[in-house]
Amino acid sequence: MSKLLLIEDDHALSDLLSDYLTSQGCTVEQAFDGLAGLEQATSHHYDGILLDVMLPHLDGFEVLKRIRLTHLTPIIMLTAKGDDFDRIFGLELGADDYLPKAFNHRELL
């Protein structure tokens, strides 16, 4: 069973994704802003992190940079910002994959 951290400020989307991933056998913890997500990501062990780019308090790119200072946890960026620059920038910062919203749930899995 995979333990995932979902950092997403849209509560409805976060709950939907959490319910889906839980139904597929994952354990999901949620954070709703960049600072809370960073704290959780660096103080607990996760098998993977799903990270939105546009977050309050600390954007996803900054969260990614700070996580990568100490952790190699696989990170998938989830964002409405799907242009090439943002996608490539996220991958260069250390993201393992980048899914633009709206994505297929099966693709995420």
N, CA, C and O atoms as CSV, one atom per row, in Angstrom:
chain,resi,resn,atom,element,x,y,z
A,1,MET,N,N,0.846,-1.177,0.000
A,1,MET,CA,C,0.000,0.000,0.000
A,1,MET,C,C,0.893,1.242,0.000
A,1,MET,O,O,1.780,1.362,0.845
A,2,SER,N,N,0.671,2.150,-0.924
A,2,SER,CA,C,1.461,3.373,-1.027
A,2,SER,C,C,0.890,4.449,-0.123
A,2,SER,O,O,-0.325,4.625,-0.028
A,3,LYS,N,N,1.790,5.169,0.543
A,3,LYS,CA,C,1.394,6.311,1.363
A,3,LYS,C,C,1.747,7.573,0.580
A,3,LYS,O,O,2.914,7.822,0.279
A,4,LEU,N,N,0.731,8.361,0.257
A,4,LEU,CA,C,0.908,9.544,-0.572
A,4,LEU,C,C,0.569,10.812,0.194
A,4,LEU,O,O,-0.264,10.804,1.100
A,5,LEU,N,N,1.227,11.897,-0.181
A,5,LEU,CA,C,0.880,13.223,0.299
A,5,LEU,C,C,0.335,14.007,-0.887
A,5,LEU,O,O,0.994,14.115,-1.922
A,6,LEU,N,N,-0.854,14.546,-0.737
A,6,LEU,CA,C,-1.487,15.363,-1.763
A,6,LEU,C,C,-1.500,16.801,-1.275
A,6,LEU,O,O,-2.154,17.119,-0.282
A,7,ILE,N,N,-0.775,17.676,-1.977
A,7,ILE,CA,C,-0.711,19.096,-1.626
A,7,ILE,C,C,-1.485,19.851,-2.695
A,7,ILE,O,O,-0.990,20.073,-3.799
A,8,GLU,N,N,-2.705,20.240,-2.352
A,8,GLU,CA,C,-3.650,20.842,-3.313
A,8,GLU,C,C,-4.564,21.785,-2.544
A,8,GLU,O,O,-5.183,21.381,-1.559
A,9,ASP,N,N,-4.658,23.048,-2.987
A,9,ASP,CA,C,-5.474,24.020,-2.262
A,9,ASP,C,C,-6.959,23.954,-2.589
A,9,ASP,O,O,-7.765,24.513,-1.845
A,10,ASP,N,N,-7.341,23.307,-3.648
A,10,ASP,CA,C,-8.753,23.135,-3.994
A,10,ASP,C,C,-9.287,21.947,-3.186
A,10,ASP,O,O,-9.023,20.792,-3.519
A,11,HIS,N,N,-10.037,22.243,-2.129
A,11,HIS,CA,C,-10.499,21.197,-1.211
A,11,HIS,C,C,-11.354,20.152,-1.921
A,11,HIS,O,O,-11.217,18.959,-1.651
A,12,ALA,N,N,-12.217,20.575,-2.808
A,12,ALA,CA,C,-13.096,19.631,-3.509
A,12,ALA,C,C,-12.268,18.685,-4.382
A,12,ALA,O,O,-12.490,17.474,-4.361
A,13,LEU,N,N,-11.324,19.222,-5.143
A,13,LEU,CA,C,-10.465,18.393,-5.983
A,13,LEU,C,C,-9.593,17.477,-5.126
A,13,LEU,O,O,-9.416,16.303,-5.451
A,14,SER,N,N,-9.058,18.005,-4.050
A,14,SER,CA,C,-8.229,17.212,-3.160
A,14,SER,C,C,-9.015,16.036,-2.586
A,14,SER,O,O,-8.511,14.914,-2.546
A,15,ASP,N,N,-10.240,16.285,-2.145
A,15,ASP,CA,C,-11.074,15.206,-1.609
A,15,ASP,C,C,-11.402,14.179,-2.686
A,15,ASP,O,O,-11.387,12.976,-2.422
A,16,LEU,N,N,-11.697,14.642,-3.891
A,16,LEU,CA,C,-12.007,13.738,-4.998
A,16,LEU,C,C,-10.810,12.835,-5.317
A,16,LEU,O,O,-10.960,11.620,-5.450
A,17,LEU,N,N,-9.632,13.433,-5.438
A,17,LEU,CA,C,-8.426,12.656,-5.719
A,17,LEU,C,C,-8.094,11.712,-4.566
A,17,LEU,O,O,-7.708,10.563,-4.786
A,18,SER,N,N,-8.243,12.195,-3.354
A,18,SER,CA,C,-7.974,11.367,-2.190
A,18,SER,C,C,-8.904,10.158,-2.151
A,18,SER,O,O,-8.457,9.038,-1.902
A,19,ASP,N,N,-10.190,10.377,-2.394
A,19,ASP,CA,C,-11.155,9.273,-2.419
A,19,ASP,C,C,-10.794,8.264,-3.499
A,19,ASP,O,O,-10.834,7.056,-3.263
A,20,TYR,N,N,-10.443,8.758,-4.683
A,20,TYR,CA,C,-10.088,7.863,-5.785
A,20,TYR,C,C,-8.852,7.041,-5.445
A,20,TYR,O,O,-8.851,5.821,-5.612
A,21,LEU,N,N,-7.802,7.699,-4.972
A,21,LEU,CA,C,-6.556,6.993,-4.673
A,21,LEU,C,C,-6.736,6.011,-3.518
A,21,LEU,O,O,-6.138,4.935,-3.516
A,22,THR,N,N,-7.552,6.377,-2.544
A,22,THR,CA,C,-7.852,5.477,-1.437
A,22,THR,C,C,-8.582,4.237,-1.947
A,22,THR,O,O,-8.315,3.124,-1.494
A,23,SER,N,N,-9.508,4.432,-2.893
A,23,SER,CA,C,-10.240,3.289,-3.457
A,23,SER,C,C,-9.323,2.364,-4.248
A,23,SER,O,O,-9.667,1.208,-4.499
A,24,GLN,N,N,-8.160,2.869,-4.640
A,24,GLN,CA,C,-7.191,2.074,-5.386
A,24,GLN,C,C,-6.115,1.482,-4.476
A,24,GLN,O,O,-5.131,0.923,-4.959
A,25,GLY,N,N,-6.302,1.603,-3.158
A,25,GLY,CA,C,-5.407,0.964,-2.212
A,25,GLY,C,C,-4.332,1.843,-1.610
A,25,GLY,O,O,-3.464,1.348,-0.890
A,26,CYS,N,N,-4.369,3.135,-1.888
A,26,CYS,CA,C,-3.368,4.056,-1.339
A,26,CYS,C,C,-3.867,4.670,-0.032
A,26,CYS,O,O,-5.071,4.776,0.203
A,27,THR,N,N,-2.929,5.065,0.798
A,27,THR,CA,C,-3.226,5.894,1.961
A,27,THR,C,C,-2.856,7.321,1.566
A,27,THR,O,O,-1.754,7.564,1.074
A,28,VAL,N,N,-3.768,8.257,1.777
A,28,VAL,CA,C,-3.539,9.628,1.320
A,28,VAL,C,C,-3.681,10.599,2.489
A,28,VAL,O,O,-4.678,10.582,3.211
A,29,GLU,N,N,-2.672,11.439,2.661
A,29,GLU,CA,C,-2.748,12.562,3.588
A,29,GLU,C,C,-2.802,13.826,2.746
A,29,GLU,O,O,-2.223,13.883,1.661
A,30,GLN,N,N,-3.499,14.840,3.250
A,30,GLN,CA,C,-3.702,16.056,2.474
A,30,GLN,C,C,-3.115,17.277,3.184
A,30,GLN,O,O,-3.102,17.360,4.412
A,31,ALA,N,N,-2.633,18.213,2.381
A,31,ALA,CA,C,-2.226,19.538,2.844
A,31,ALA,C,C,-2.823,20.532,1.863
A,31,ALA,O,O,-2.923,20.243,0.670
A,32,PHE,N,N,-3.220,21.700,2.353
A,32,PHE,CA,C,-3.967,22.634,1.524
A,32,PHE,C,C,-3.234,23.936,1.215
A,32,PHE,O,O,-3.814,24.840,0.614
A,33,ASP,N,N,-1.973,24.045,1.617
A,33,ASP,CA,C,-1.155,25.191,1.211
A,33,ASP,C,C,0.306,24.761,1.185
A,33,ASP,O,O,0.662,23.701,1.701
A,34,GLY,N,N,1.135,25.582,0.588
A,34,GLY,CA,C,2.521,25.218,0.390
A,34,GLY,C,C,3.312,25.023,1.674
A,34,GLY,O,O,4.106,24.088,1.772
A,35,LEU,N,N,3.107,25.890,2.658
A,35,LEU,CA,C,3.856,25.754,3.910
A,35,LEU,C,C,3.482,24.485,4.657
A,35,LEU,O,O,4.359,23.772,5.145
A,36,ALA,N,N,2.189,24.197,4.751
A,36,ALA,CA,C,1.746,22.976,5.432
A,36,ALA,C,C,2.238,21.740,4.679
A,36,ALA,O,O,2.656,20.760,5.296
A,37,GLY,N,N,2.187,21.786,3.364
A,37,GLY,CA,C,2.662,20.666,2.568
A,37,GLY,C,C,4.142,20.421,2.744
A,37,GLY,O,O,4.576,19.276,2.871
A,38,LEU,N,N,4.918,21.485,2.751
A,38,LEU,CA,C,6.366,21.361,2.953
A,38,LEU,C,C,6.665,20.752,4.313
A,38,LEU,O,O,7.517,19.870,4.423
A,39,GLU,N,N,5.979,21.209,5.342
A,39,GLU,CA,C,6.172,20.678,6.694
A,39,GLU,C,C,5.877,19.176,6.735
A,39,GLU,O,O,6.656,18.398,7.285
A,40,GLN,N,N,4.754,18.781,6.152
A,40,GLN,CA,C,4.393,17.362,6.147
A,40,GLN,C,C,5.397,16.547,5.326
A,40,GLN,O,O,5.823,15.472,5.748
A,41,ALA,N,N,5.766,17.061,4.166
A,41,ALA,CA,C,6.659,16.329,3.263
A,41,ALA,C,C,8.030,16.086,3.875
A,41,ALA,O,O,8.653,15.056,3.616
A,42,THR,N,N,8.500,17.020,4.677
A,42,THR,CA,C,9.846,16.900,5.225
A,42,THR,C,C,9.886,16.289,6.620
A,42,THR,O,O,10.967,16.000,7.133
A,43,SER,N,N,8.734,16.089,7.238
A,43,SER,CA,C,8.729,15.520,8.589
A,43,SER,C,C,8.125,14.113,8.654
A,43,SER,O,O,8.119,13.493,9.718
A,44,HIS,N,N,7.617,13.606,7.526
A,44,HIS,CA,C,7.040,12.264,7.472
A,44,HIS,C,C,7.568,11.545,6.230
A,44,HIS,O,O,8.069,12.174,5.297
A,45,HIS,N,N,7.448,10.225,6.236
A,45,HIS,CA,C,7.849,9.442,5.067
A,45,HIS,C,C,6.639,9.210,4.164
A,45,HIS,O,O,5.577,8.796,4.629
A,46,TYR,N,N,6.810,9.480,2.872
A,46,TYR,CA,C,5.774,9.212,1.868
A,46,TYR,C,C,6.408,8.446,0.717
A,46,TYR,O,O,7.587,8.623,0.408
A,47,ASP,N,N,5.608,7.594,0.090
A,47,ASP,CA,C,6.067,6.882,-1.101
A,47,ASP,C,C,5.988,7.765,-2.335
A,47,ASP,O,O,6.654,7.500,-3.336
A,48,GLY,N,N,5.172,8.818,-2.268
A,48,GLY,CA,C,5.030,9.753,-3.375
A,48,GLY,C,C,4.296,11.000,-2.921
A,48,GLY,O,O,3.547,10.985,-1.944
A,49,ILE,N,N,4.531,12.088,-3.661
A,49,ILE,CA,C,3.887,13.369,-3.370
A,49,ILE,C,C,3.243,13.872,-4.651
A,49,ILE,O,O,3.866,13.877,-5.712
A,50,LEU,N,N,1.990,14.295,-4.541
A,50,LEU,CA,C,1.272,14.949,-5.627
A,50,LEU,C,C,1.198,16.418,-5.255
A,50,LEU,O,O,0.634,16.768,-4.218
A,51,LEU,N,N,1.761,17.279,-6.085
A,51,LEU,CA,C,1.994,18.671,-5.714
A,51,LEU,C,C,1.427,19.625,-6.746
A,51,LEU,O,O,1.840,19.621,-7.905
A,52,ASP,N,N,0.472,20.449,-6.314
A,52,ASP,CA,C,-0.071,21.503,-7.167
A,52,ASP,C,C,0.962,22.626,-7.276
A,52,ASP,O,O,1.770,22.811,-6.366
A,53,VAL,N,N,0.942,23.366,-8.367
A,53,VAL,CA,C,1.882,24.470,-8.538
A,53,VAL,C,C,1.365,25.745,-7.881
A,53,VAL,O,O,2.101,26.407,-7.150
A,54,MET,N,N,0.124,26.087,-8.132
A,54,MET,CA,C,-0.418,27.354,-7.627
A,54,MET,C,C,-1.045,27.126,-6.248
A,54,MET,O,O,-2.197,26.711,-6.129
A,55,LEU,N,N,-0.250,27.412,-5.211
A,55,LEU,CA,C,-0.661,27.212,-3.827
A,55,LEU,C,C,-0.516,28.507,-3.044
A,55,LEU,O,O,0.341,29.332,-3.359
A,56,PRO,N,N,-1.347,28.688,-2.026
A,56,PRO,CA,C,-1.151,29.847,-1.153
A,56,PRO,C,C,0.066,29.669,-0.250
A,56,PRO,O,O,0.467,28.542,0.042
A,57,HIS,N,N,0.640,30.761,0.184
A,57,HIS,CA,C,1.740,30.857,1.141
A,57,HIS,C,C,3.103,30.478,0.563
A,57,HIS,O,O,4.104,31.109,0.902
A,58,LEU,N,N,3.164,29.477,-0.291
A,58,LEU,CA,C,4.421,29.044,-0.898
A,58,LEU,C,C,4.047,28.260,-2.145
A,58,LEU,O,O,3.349,27.250,-2.044
A,59,ASP,N,N,4.495,28.700,-3.325
A,59,ASP,CA,C,4.053,28.009,-4.540
A,59,ASP,C,C,4.710,26.638,-4.669
A,59,ASP,O,O,5.710,26.348,-4.013
A,60,GLY,N,N,4.139,25.817,-5.512
A,60,GLY,CA,C,4.594,24.444,-5.667
A,60,GLY,C,C,6.030,24.318,-6.125
A,60,GLY,O,O,6.719,23.379,-5.727
A,61,PHE,N,N,6.502,25.245,-6.959
A,61,PHE,CA,C,7.895,25.188,-7.404
A,61,PHE,C,C,8.846,25.375,-6.214
A,61,PHE,O,O,9.859,24.683,-6.103
A,62,GLU,N,N,8.512,26.306,-5.339
A,62,GLU,CA,C,9.347,26.538,-4.158
A,62,GLU,C,C,9.270,25.347,-3.198
A,62,GLU,O,O,10.282,24.952,-2.620
A,63,VAL,N,N,8.092,24.783,-3.030
A,63,VAL,CA,C,7.935,23.585,-2.202
A,63,VAL,C,C,8.806,22.462,-2.767
A,63,VAL,O,O,9.517,21.791,-2.019
A,64,LEU,N,N,8.750,22.262,-4.070
A,64,LEU,CA,C,9.554,21.235,-4.730
A,64,LEU,C,C,11.050,21.458,-4.477
A,64,LEU,O,O,11.763,20.523,-4.112
A,65,LYS,N,N,11.519,22.683,-4.668
A,65,LYS,CA,C,12.938,22.984,-4.449
A,65,LYS,C,C,13.358,22.653,-3.023
A,65,LYS,O,O,14.421,22.072,-2.799
A,66,ARG,N,N,12.527,23.021,-2.069
A,66,ARG,CA,C,12.888,22.801,-0.660
A,66,ARG,C,C,12.825,21.322,-0.284
A,66,ARG,O,O,13.654,20.850,0.493
A,67,ILE,N,N,11.868,20.598,-0.816
A,67,ILE,CA,C,11.807,19.153,-0.548
A,67,ILE,C,C,13.057,18.486,-1.097
A,67,ILE,O,O,13.650,17.631,-0.439
A,68,ARG,N,N,13.456,18.877,-2.300
A,68,ARG,CA,C,14.603,18.249,-2.959
A,68,ARG,C,C,15.932,18.505,-2.241
A,68,ARG,O,O,16.915,17.811,-2.503
A,69,LEU,N,N,15.972,19.473,-1.356
A,69,LEU,CA,C,17.196,19.708,-0.582
A,69,LEU,C,C,17.524,18.521,0.320
A,69,LEU,O,O,18.692,18.267,0.615
A,70,THR,N,N,16.487,17.790,0.760
A,70,THR,CA,C,16.718,16.722,1.733
A,70,THR,C,C,16.046,15.395,1.405
A,70,THR,O,O,16.360,14.384,2.033
A,71,HIS,N,N,15.131,15.368,0.442
A,71,HIS,CA,C,14.361,14.151,0.178
A,71,HIS,C,C,14.342,13.813,-1.315
A,71,HIS,O,O,14.346,14.700,-2.169
A,72,LEU,N,N,14.322,12.521,-1.604
A,72,LEU,CA,C,14.233,12.035,-2.976
A,72,LEU,C,C,12.869,11.414,-3.275
A,72,LEU,O,O,12.726,10.690,-4.260
A,73,THR,N,N,11.887,11.681,-2.457
A,73,THR,CA,C,10.540,11.149,-2.647
A,73,THR,C,C,10.046,11.484,-4.050
A,73,THR,O,O,10.167,12.633,-4.476
A,74,PRO,N,N,9.496,10.520,-4.779
A,74,PRO,CA,C,8.935,10.829,-6.103
A,74,PRO,C,C,7.833,11.892,-5.998
A,74,PRO,O,O,6.962,11.820,-5.131
A,75,ILE,N,N,7.892,12.875,-6.899
A,75,ILE,CA,C,6.934,13.984,-6.891
A,75,ILE,C,C,6.341,14.146,-8.277
A,75,ILE,O,O,7.061,14.231,-9.272
A,76,ILE,N,N,5.014,14.188,-8.326
A,76,ILE,CA,C,4.295,14.487,-9.560
A,76,ILE,C,C,3.635,15.843,-9.376
A,76,ILE,O,O,2.862,16.045,-8.439
A,77,MET,N,N,3.944,16.771,-10.274
A,77,MET,CA,C,3.331,18.092,-10.254
A,77,MET,C,C,1.959,18.002,-10.927
A,77,MET,O,O,1.824,17.410,-11.997
A,78,LEU,N,N,0.953,18.589,-10.297
A,78,LEU,CA,C,-0.396,18.667,-10.846
A,78,LEU,C,C,-0.734,20.135,-10.980
A,78,LEU,O,O,-0.687,20.875,-9.998
A,79,THR,N,N,-1.077,20.572,-12.196
A,79,THR,CA,C,-1.304,22.008,-12.332
A,79,THR,C,C,-2.167,22.370,-13.516
A,79,THR,O,O,-2.223,21.654,-14.515
A,80,ALA,N,N,-2.835,23.491,-13.382
A,80,ALA,CA,C,-3.580,24.064,-14.497
A,80,ALA,C,C,-2.628,24.794,-15.447
A,80,ALA,O,O,-2.995,25.119,-16.577
A,81,LYS,N,N,-1.411,25.046,-14.982
A,81,LYS,CA,C,-0.401,25.711,-15.809
A,81,LYS,C,C,0.332,24.651,-16.611
A,81,LYS,O,O,1.342,24.113,-16.155
A,82,GLY,N,N,-0.164,24.348,-17.794
A,82,GLY,CA,C,0.388,23.253,-18.576
A,82,GLY,C,C,1.296,23.677,-19.711
A,82,GLY,O,O,1.617,22.858,-20.572
A,83,ASP,N,N,1.724,24.945,-19.740
A,83,ASP,CA,C,2.564,25.349,-20.866
A,83,ASP,C,C,3.959,24.733,-20.739
A,83,ASP,O,O,4.364,24.299,-19.661
A,84,ASP,N,N,4.678,24.703,-21.848
A,84,ASP,CA,C,5.979,24.039,-21.899
A,84,ASP,C,C,6.965,24.596,-20.889
A,84,ASP,O,O,7.696,23.836,-20.254
A,85,PHE,N,N,6.996,25.924,-20.731
A,85,PHE,CA,C,7.962,26.531,-19.813
A,85,PHE,C,C,7.774,26.004,-18.397
A,85,PHE,O,O,8.740,25.579,-17.763
A,86,ASP,N,N,6.533,26.026,-17.891
A,86,ASP,CA,C,6.271,25.571,-16.528
A,86,ASP,C,C,6.563,24.086,-16.371
A,86,ASP,O,O,7.133,23.671,-15.362
A,87,ARG,N,N,6.181,23.285,-17.356
A,87,ARG,CA,C,6.411,21.844,-17.305
A,87,ARG,C,C,7.911,21.546,-17.247
A,87,ARG,O,O,8.362,20.768,-16.406
A,88,ILE,N,N,8.673,22.163,-18.137
A,88,ILE,CA,C,10.116,21.934,-18.179
A,88,ILE,C,C,10.781,22.468,-16.915
A,88,ILE,O,O,11.688,21.835,-16.375
A,89,PHE,N,N,10.337,23.624,-16.442
A,89,PHE,CA,C,10.889,24.205,-15.208
A,89,PHE,C,C,10.671,23.255,-14.034
A,89,PHE,O,O,11.594,23.016,-13.256
A,90,GLY,N,N,9.464,22.711,-13.898
A,90,GLY,CA,C,9.172,21.763,-12.827
A,90,GLY,C,C,10.045,20.523,-12.903
A,90,GLY,O,O,10.546,20.046,-11.884
A,91,LEU,N,N,10.227,20.005,-14.098
A,91,LEU,CA,C,11.070,18.820,-14.274
A,91,LEU,C,C,12.536,19.143,-13.960
A,91,LEU,O,O,13.238,18.326,-13.364
A,92,GLU,N,N,12.990,20.321,-14.358
A,92,GLU,CA,C,14.372,20.725,-14.066
A,92,GLU,C,C,14.604,20.891,-12.570
A,92,GLU,O,O,15.710,20.654,-12.085
A,93,LEU,N,N,13.574,21.295,-11.836
A,93,LEU,CA,C,13.699,21.454,-10.386
A,93,LEU,C,C,13.706,20.119,-9.652
A,93,LEU,O,O,14.048,20.054,-8.471
A,94,GLY,N,N,13.326,19.052,-10.356
A,94,GLY,CA,C,13.388,17.748,-9.725
A,94,GLY,C,C,12.093,16.977,-9.671
A,94,GLY,O,O,12.035,15.913,-9.057
A,95,ALA,N,N,11.040,17.493,-10.307
A,95,ALA,CA,C,9.790,16.727,-10.361
A,95,ALA,C,C,10.024,15.472,-11.196
A,95,ALA,O,O,10.812,15.480,-12.141
A,96,ASP,N,N,9.338,14.410,-10.840
A,96,ASP,CA,C,9.469,13.158,-11.578
A,96,ASP,C,C,8.503,13.083,-12.753
A,96,ASP,O,O,8.750,12.367,-13.724
A,97,ASP,N,N,7.412,13.819,-12.662
A,97,ASP,CA,C,6.451,13.893,-13.763
A,97,ASP,C,C,5.612,15.147,-13.571
A,97,ASP,O,O,5.663,15.786,-12.520
A,98,TYR,N,N,4.841,15.492,-14.595
A,98,TYR,CA,C,4.091,16.742,-14.604
A,98,TYR,C,C,2.791,16.482,-15.337
A,98,TYR,O,O,2.801,16.227,-16.542
A,99,LEU,N,N,1.673,16.540,-14.632
A,99,LEU,CA,C,0.369,16.305,-15.249
A,99,LEU,C,C,-0.444,17.589,-15.259
A,99,LEU,O,O,-0.746,18.133,-14.197
A,100,PRO,N,N,-0.801,18.083,-16.434
A,100,PRO,CA,C,-1.664,19.272,-16.488
A,100,PRO,C,C,-3.112,18.889,-16.171
A,100,PRO,O,O,-3.590,17.829,-16.578
A,101,LYS,N,N,-3.804,19.773,-15.435
A,101,LYS,CA,C,-5.227,19.560,-15.143
A,101,LYS,C,C,-5.993,19.932,-16.394
A,101,LYS,O,O,-5.605,20.911,-17.032
A,102,ALA,N,N,-6.979,19.287,-16.778
A,102,ALA,CA,C,-7.619,18.125,-16.191
A,102,ALA,C,C,-6.991,16.879,-16.778
A,102,ALA,O,O,-6.840,16.757,-17.994
A,103,PHE,N,N,-6.630,15.967,-15.916
A,103,PHE,CA,C,-5.973,14.737,-16.319
A,103,PHE,C,C,-6.911,13.567,-16.066
A,103,PHE,O,O,-7.894,13.679,-15.333
A,104,ASN,N,N,-6.586,12.456,-16.682
A,104,ASN,CA,C,-7.350,11.243,-16.488
A,104,ASN,C,C,-6.897,10.570,-15.198
A,104,ASN,O,O,-5.698,10.418,-14.966
A,105,HIS,N,N,-7.846,10.168,-14.361
A,105,HIS,CA,C,-7.497,9.535,-13.082
A,105,HIS,C,C,-6.630,8.301,-13.278
A,105,HIS,O,O,-5.723,8.050,-12.484
A,106,ARG,N,N,-6.892,7.540,-14.311
A,106,ARG,CA,C,-6.095,6.350,-14.562
A,106,ARG,C,C,-4.657,6.711,-14.931
A,106,ARG,O,O,-3.721,5.994,-14.576
A,107,GLU,N,N,-4.485,7.832,-15.647
A,107,GLU,CA,C,-3.134,8.285,-15.977
A,107,GLU,C,C,-2.378,8.639,-14.703
A,107,GLU,O,O,-1.195,8.324,-14.577
A,108,LEU,N,N,-3.040,9.280,-13.773
A,108,LEU,CA,C,-2.418,9.626,-12.495
A,108,LEU,C,C,-2.008,8.373,-11.739
A,108,LEU,O,O,-0.905,8.297,-11.197
A,109,LEU,N,N,-2.898,7.393,-11.708
A,109,LEU,CA,C,-2.611,6.155,-10.989
A,109,LEU,C,C,-1.401,5.454,-11.598
A,109,LEU,O,O,-1.003,4.389,-11.126
